[in-house]
Amino acid sequence: MASDLLQTLANDDVPKRPVEMSLQVHQRLNPLLVTLHLAEFVLQTLPYAFFHFLRALRGACLFSLTGEFRNEGEDHAE
């Protein structure tokens, strides 16, 4: 039965797409995509980058004040 359906679909003619369709799709999708990209950048990427920058800045300040490098995680010096 599946092969009969595929044969039927293979023999059907597919109409060509309208010429204006591409322009209409771009005009509808572009503002949405730009908005989503900006929202993702502002709500996800910037906070992540700021958090890691602040951690590095905190580590640099602690190193400047104490003279000791605080190693978080495994101690590789042993």
C-alpha positions in Angstrom: 0.0 0.0 0.0 2.8 2.4 0.8 4.5 1.8 -2.5 1.2 2.5 -4.3 0.9 5.8 -2.5 4.4 6.7 -3.4 3.9 5.8 -7.0 0.7 7.9 -7.1 2.6 10.9 -5.7 5.5 10.4 -8.1 3.2 10.6 -11.1 1.4 13.8 -9.9 2.4 17.1 -11.3 3.6 19.7 -8.8 2.5 23.3 -9.6 5.2 26.0 -9.7 5.4 28.4 -6.8 4.2 31.9 -7.4 6.9 34.5 -8.1 5.7 36.8 -5.4 5.8 34.1 -2.7 9.5 34.6 -2.0 9.2 38.3 -1.5 6.1 37.9 0.7 7.8 35.3 2.9 10.8 37.5 3.4 8.7 40.5 4.2 6.9 38.5 6.9 9.8 36.6 8.4 12.6 39.1 8.4 11.2 41.4 11.2 10.4 38.3 13.3 13.8 36.8 12.8 15.6 40.1 13.6 13.5 40.5 16.8 14.2 36.9 17.9 17.9 37.3 17.3 18.1 40.6 19.2 16.0 39.1 22.1 18.3 36.1 22.3 21.4 38.2 22.3 20.1 40.6 25.0 18.5 38.0 27.2 20.9 35.1 26.9 24.3 36.1 25.4 25.0 39.4 27.2 24.1 38.1 30.7 26.3 35.0 30.1 29.2 37.2 28.9 28.8 39.7 31.7 28.7 37.0 34.4 32.0 35.4 33.2 33.6 38.8 32.8 32.7 39.7 36.3 34.1 36.4 37.6 37.4 37.1 35.9 37.4 40.7 37.2 36.7 39.5 40.7 39.6 37.0 40.4 41.9 39.7 39.2 41.0 42.0 42.1 41.4 39.2 44.6 44.8 38.4 43.2 45.8 42.0 43.3 44.8 42.4 46.9 46.0 39.1 48.3 48.8 38.1 45.9 47.4 34.5 45.9 45.7 32.9 42.9 42.6 31.1 44.0 42.2 27.9 42.0 38.6 26.8 41.9 38.1 23.1 41.1 40.8 20.4 41.0 44.1 21.3 42.6 46.6 20.6 39.8 49.6 21.8 41.9 49.7 18.6 43.9 
